[in-house]
Amino acid sequence: MRELTVRRAGGITGALFAAWSDADPHRPRLVWHGTGRTELSTASLMNWSAKTAGYLIDELGAAPGNPVLWRVRRSWQGLPLLLGCWWAGMTVVDDEAVAGGLIAAFVDVGDDADADEVVAASPHPFGLAVPDLPALQRNVADAILPQADRFTPRSPGLGPDAPAVATGTGTVTVGEVLAATARAAAGLGDGAVLLSTQIPSLPAGVIAGPLAAWAADGTYVYTESPADQVAVDERATATIGIDLPGLPRTGGRG
């Protein structure tokens, strides 16, 4: 089984990035078929994650363990935002009722949250800012994009027993997320291209889908379009949550 090492200065995100053996910065890591096609390479995914972590630490003054709401379902920006939260050592929650004093909230356009900072993720394939947001909300393009492309953790971060995810059904630690991700990745071949038609839920769907694909040094593909043609176009090697002829299906939700 592939092992993921808990790295106190980077947590879950640092462990995933360390699992990538390919030196090609242009290798696709996230492909999102929504209102259009968006592809993030190794370099792009790391840059977006770094910008998110920098926003939380440098602009908001967040500290490891602070709760951040992550409730992005309709934008490719959701997964880089999630990685950035973990890179900065945040505890990610999916509902305001789970934790008070949210230092930030990442939501879809049209959603809202009770947090110090509410940032809306754009459904546009290029992440263009959405006009006419509520007065107290910001676009990812305004809050995240101006941040630095590189991030270096300035504190030890969270240990394996610290909470990485808190939902209404319980808490999952950093070590548990990485262990579950390693188990899910073990069912995929190295460099897998994992195709899903389901928005990844937190934490199970995120672990079984994008995290498993990345831990296998591969690519995660999400599509709202008919999956048959996308599977051919993106050269999928496995699916999650859907059956396609000739492709193995992994367990869990995408």
VENLIN-V27882 format. One record per run of one state. SS is the DSSP state (A for helix, B for strand, O for the rest). FROM is the first residue (numbers start at 1). TO is the last residue. If there is no record, write none. Layout:
# VENLIN-V27882
ss->SS from->FROM to->TO
ss->SS from->FROM to->TO
This chain:
# VENLIN-V27882
ss->O from->1 to->10
ss->A from->11 to->18
ss->O from->19 to->27
ss->B from->28 to->33
ss->O from->34 to->36
ss->B from->37 to->41
ss->A from->42 to->59
ss->O from->60 to->66
ss->B from->67 to->71
ss->O from->72 to->76
ss->A from->77 to->87
ss->O from->88 to->90
ss->B from->91 to->93
ss->O from->94 to->95
ss->A from->96 to->98
ss->O from->99 to->103
ss->B from->104 to->108
ss->O from->109 to->117
ss->B from->118 to->121
ss->O from->122 to->136
ss->B from->137 to->139
ss->A from->140 to->143
ss->O from->144 to->162
ss->B from->163 to->167
ss->O from->168 to->169
ss->B from->170 to->173
ss->A from->174 to->186
ss->O from->187 to->192
ss->B from->193 to->196
ss->O from->197 to->203
ss->A from->204 to->215
ss->O from->216 to->218
ss->B from->219 to->223
ss->O from->224 to->226
ss->A from->227 to->234
ss->O from->235 to->237
ss->B from->238 to->240
ss->O from->241 to->247
ss->B from->248 to->250
ss->O from->251 to->254
